[in-house]
Amino acid sequence: MSATILVSADCLESFCNAVLKKAGLSERNAFTLTESLLFGDLRGLAAHGVARLPEYLARVNAGVMKLDPSMPIERETAGSALLDANNGLGQVAGAKAMAMAIEKAKSNGVALVAVKNSNHFGAAAYFARMACEADMIGLVTTNAAPSIAPYGAKVALVGTNPLCAAIPAANRRPILLDMATSVVARGKIWLAGLAGKKIPLGWALDPEGRPTEDPIAGQAGSLEAIGGAKGAGLSLVIDILCGVMTGTGLSGDVRLIADLTAPSHTAHLLMAINVARFIDVNVFKNNIDKVIERVKSLPSVSGSEIFLPGEIELNVEEKRRAEGIPLAANVVEGLNKLAEQYAVPKLRTAAAGA
C-alpha cells in the first residue's frame, strides 16, 4: 500500500490559496477553487481534490486553459441563463452559475443556468449544496471526456457524466446524491493507475471490450456503465443536454484534463428549485427529516446503520477536519513542485502512515 501523508485542512487551504494567487488568480476565484478542492479531499473524493491542482496549472501554462478570464452571460431570461466560461476554471464557472440560478429562483421559482466552453469542475456536489444551503433543491450535471461506450459499441464516446441532487432537511443532514453514470468515477481508476494498483473486475473494459483489472487498460478502453444500456443511455442524454444544447460540442468532443493540446470543451447544467414556491419550506424540511428517519428505521441487511446519500462523505469530512486529510505521497510531491515553481512555502504535513 502506498504511503499517505496527513495534512490539516487549514494548511492545505493556505497552501492552495498561496499557489493560486502567485499563479495570477484573483483572491475571490482562488478561494472558490481552493474550497472546491478541499471539499473533494475532505469528503474522500480524492479525484476531485488537490491532486488535480498541478494538472489545472499545467493546462494554463500550456495555453489550453485560461486562468482568470471574464465569464460573460450570453443569453438570459427570468428563469434561465447561458454563461460563457471562456475556457476558464470549471469550479469558478460552476459557482457563478449556481449563485445565479439561486438568485433567479428566488423570484422565478425554478432557474436553470447552463455553462458553455468550460473545464473540469470537480465535485458536482460542491455546487448542488449551495442551493441546499439557500433552502432550495440543487440539481447539477456536467459532461466529461469519453469514458463510456454507447451500449453495444466497443469504443468510448460519452463521459461518466455525473448527476447530483441536494435536498435540504430540518435537523437531519441534507440528502446529497452525487453519482457518475459509470460503475465508478473515472477518477478512481485514474488514482489506481497513479498508485500502481489493480482495479476490481466490473469497473472497466479494455480497448477490446474485455473486463480488465488494469487501470491503464481501463482508461484506454471504456468504463462500465451503471445498469448497462440504462446508464449508457443516461450518459448520452446528459452529453446532449450539456454539450449540444449549449453549443459547446458534440458527444466525443470533450478532452481529458491531461490533454494539453486543446481546450477541453466541457459544459455544465445547474438548476435551483425554490421549495417555498411549492410548499412551506419548514414543512418540507421537517418532512425530509421524517423520510430520513423512516429510511434509517428500516431493517438492515447487514445489521449495521443505513446511510442516506452523502452521509458517509459527511462523516469522512468530520473525521478529516479533526484528524487531517490523508494525501498520497506522490500527490504531496507534486504539490511541493508547485511550491518551488511559484515560490511559496512547501506544504506543511502533520504525520505519515502506510
N, C-alpha and C positions, 0 to 999 in steps of 0.2 A: 504494500500500500504506500503511495507516495506521501511524503511529509507534508504536513499542514502547519501553518503559522498563524497564531491568533493575533488579531489586530482589533483594537477598540473602534467602535463606530465613530467616536469623536475624532480619533487620529485619522481614520480613513476619510472622513468628511473634510478635515482640514487639508489633507494631502491633495485630494482631488480638486478642491477649490483652488489651491495654490497653483497646481499644474495648469488648470484650465484658464485661469486669469493670466498666467505668464504666456500661455499659447495665444491669447488675444480675445478670449470670450468675455463678454460683458459680465459684470458681477451677478446680475439677475439671472442670466441664462446659465452661468456657471453653477449657480445654486440649484437651478432646475435639473440640470444634467446630473450633478452630484447626488441630489436627493433621489433621483430615479435609480441610479446605480446602487446606492445604499439600500434602497427599497428591495432590489433584487437580492443582494447578498444577505441582508438581514432575514429575509424570508426563505432562504435556502434555494434561491433561483440563480445559481451562480452564472448561468449562461446569459443572464441579463444584468450582471453585476460589473464590478470594476475590471474584470478580465477583458471586457470589451474596450476599455479606455484606450489602450495602445492602438487598437485597430481603428477606432474612430479618428484619432490624430494622424495615423498613417494615411488614411483616406484624404484628410485635409492636406497633408504635406505632399501627397501625390497629385493634388489638384483635381480630384474627382468628387470632392465634397467641400462645401463652403462652411467655414466655422461659424460665422455670425451674420448671415445676410438678413436683409429686410424680408418680411413674410407678408406680402400684401393679400388683401381679400379680393378675390377675382370676381365672385358673384355673391349676392346676398339678398335674402328675403327675411321676413319676420321670424320664420322658423327654420331657416337653413342658411348655410354659407359654404363657399368653396375657398379654402385657404391655400395659397401657393407657398409651399415651404422653401421654394427657391434653392433646392438642393442643400438645405441646411440640416441641422441635427433633428432627428425624428422626435426626440424627447421634448425639445423646445417647441416644435410644431404641435405635437400632441397636447402639451399642456395649454398652449394658446387656444387650440381648437376646443378642448373641453371647457375651459373657462368661458369661451364664447357661447358654447352650447348651453351651459348652466344659466348664463345671463339671459339668453333668448327664451329659455324655457320658463323663466320667472313670469314672463308676460304672455308667452305663446302656449305654454303647457307642455309642448314637446319640441325639441330642436335637434336637428342633425347637422353636424359640421363635417365636411369631407376635406381631406388634405391631399394635395397632389404634389408631385416632384419632391418627395421626402426621402428619408433614410430609415434604417433600423431604429425602432423607438423603444426597445427594451421590453419591460413587462407591461402588458395591456392593463393589468390590474392597477397600476400606478395612476392611470388616468380615470378609470372607472370609479375608483374610490373617491375621487374629487367630487363627483356627483353625489355619491353616497353621503359625504360629509355636509352637503348642502340640502339634505333631506330629499334627495332625488334618486331615481334609479339610473345608473350609468350603464350604457352598452357600448362596447368598443371592439373593433376588429381591424385587422391590417392584412395586406398581402405580404408575401415573402418570396425569396428566391426558390426556384423549382426544387422540390424535395420529394413530392408525391407524384406517382404516375397515375393518370386517369385510369379508372377501372378497366382492366383488360389490356392495358398498354405496358410496355417494358421500360419506357424512358420517362423520367420525371418531367413534369411540365408545370404543376401548380405547387404552391408553397404549403407549409404547415399551418398557415393562415389561422391564427388563434381567434377565439370568440370569448369575450369576457362580459360578465354581468355583475354589478354590485348593487345590493339591496340593503337599505338601512333597517336597523332594528332599534328597539327602545332601550332595553337594559342588556340585551344579549349582543354579542359581536355581530357585525353585519355579515350577510351571506355574500361571499366573493368567489364566484366561479370564474376561473381563467384556464381555458383548455385549448390545446392545439388540436388540429384536425388529424394529426398523426397519433399513433400509439404513445409516443414520447416526443417531446420537443426536439428539434434538430440540435439545439444547443447541448443537450445531454450527450448526444453522440459525439459532437464536437469536443466536449470536455473529456469524454472517454478516450478519444484519439490523442488529446494532449497528454493525458496521463498514461498512455500506453496500455490501457485496459481493454478487455473484451466487452462486448455488449451482449445482452441476452438475445436468444433467438426470438423472433417475433417483433423485434424493433425495426429491422431494416432488411432490404433485399440488395444483393449485389447487382452490378450492371447487367447481368444476365437474367435478373428476376428471381434469383435463388435466395432463400433465407441465409443470413450471414451473422457471424459473431464478430467480424472485423469492422471496427468503426470507420476505417478509411474506405473500405469497400462499400459500407453502408452510405457514406456521404457521396460516393461516386455513383451509387445506384439510386435507390428510392426508399423512402421511409414507408413503413406500413401505415395505412390509413385506419382510423377507428371505424369499426363496423364495415370494413370492406368498401363496397360500392357507395354506401351512405356517406362515409367520411370523405371519400374521394369526390363525390358529388357536392358535398357541402363546401369543400375547399375550392372547387371550381366556381361556385356561386359567389363566394367571398372574393375570389380573384376578380370576378366581373364587377361586383359592387364597388370594390376599391380601385382597381387599376383602370378598367374600361370606362366606368361611369365618370371618373374624374379626368379622363383623357391623359392619364399618365403612361399607360402602356397596356399591351395585351398579355394574356397568360403566357408565361415563359420569359417575359422581358425583364423581370426583377433580377438584380445581380446580388451575389453574396457580398457580405461585408469585406471579406478578404480580397475581393476582386478590385484591384487598383487601376483598372483600365478605363472605367467609365462610370458615370453616375448610376446609382442603384435603381432608380425608377420605382420607388416604394410609395404606396398610398394608404391612407387610413380613413376609417369612418368612426366618428364619436357622437353618441347620442345621449341626451339628458331628458328624462321623463319627470316632470314635476308632479309628484304624487298628490300634492294638495289640490290639483285640478280635478282629481277623480274621487278622492276620499280624504277625510280629515287625516292629516299626516300622523298625528299621535295615535289615532285609532289604527291606522295602517301599521305603524311601527310596533305597537303592542300586539297586534295580530301576528306579525312576523315573529315576535318573541314566542307566541303560543305555537306557531308552526315549528319553530326550532325545538321547543320543549316536547312536542309530540314526536318529532323525529328521534330525539335523544331518549325518549321513554320506551321506544320500540325494543323488542328482544334483539339482542346482538348475536350474530352468527358465531363470533369468536369469543363472546363473553366480555370483551373489552368495550371501552367507550365508543359511541358512534359520533363521528365528526361531521360537521357541515362543511360545504365547500369554503375553502380559505382558512378554516380554523386551525389546521395543522401548521400552516405557514405563519399564522399569528403567534402560535405557541413557540415556534422556532425563533421568531423575532424577539419575543420577550427574553428567551434564553440568551440569545446572542447580544442583545443590548446589555445584559448583565455580565456575561462571561467573555465576550469578544466574538469576532467573526473569523472563522477558520478559512484561510486562503491557501491554495496550493502554493508550494514553494516557487514554482515557475511563474505563477501569477505575480507574486511579490517581486521576483527578479525583474519581470517585465515592467512593473510599476517603478522600480528603482532606476531602471534605464531611462524612463521618462523624467525622473528627478534630475538625473545628470543632464539630459537633453535640454530641460527647461530651467536648470539652475535653481532648483528648490531643494529643501532638506529631504533626505530619504525617508521612507515610510517607517514610523516607529512601531515596533512589534512588541507584543506582550509576552508570548511564550511559544514554544514549539512542541509539536507532538507527532505521532506516527499515524 
